[in-house]
Amino acid sequence: QVRVVESGGGLVQPGGSLRLSCVVSTRTRLATMGWYRQAPGKQRELVATITRDTSTNYADSVKGRFTISRDDAKNSVYLQMNNLKAEDTAVYYCNRDLFGVVEWGQGTQVIVSS
C-alpha cells in the first residue's frame, strides 16, 4: 500500500511563509505530483502540480507566491508558500498520480491569521 505523508503546516501571520513537505513510500520518479487544498465549506482545489519532467502548473491564486518542487531521490515533493494570505487557510493535500492511479495523503493544516 502506498503511503503519502504531508508535513509542515501550521499557524502563520499574513505575509509569512511556510514550506510543506510530502513523502511517498514508493518511488515518485515517473509520477505527476500535486498539491491541493480544501478550505472549510469549499471543494478541494488544485494548488500546483509538477510532472516527472518538472513541468509545473499553478492555480492563478497562488502564481508568483507558491513554488512546487520535487526530489525523486527522496520520493518527496515540496510546496514553498510565500506572502501567505488569509484566503490560503486550508487543509493542504499531496497526491501522487502514476498513470491515472492517484494516491492521497491525509493533509496538513495551514492557518493564516494575525
Disulfide bonds with the S-S distance in Angstrom:
Cys22-Cys94 2.07
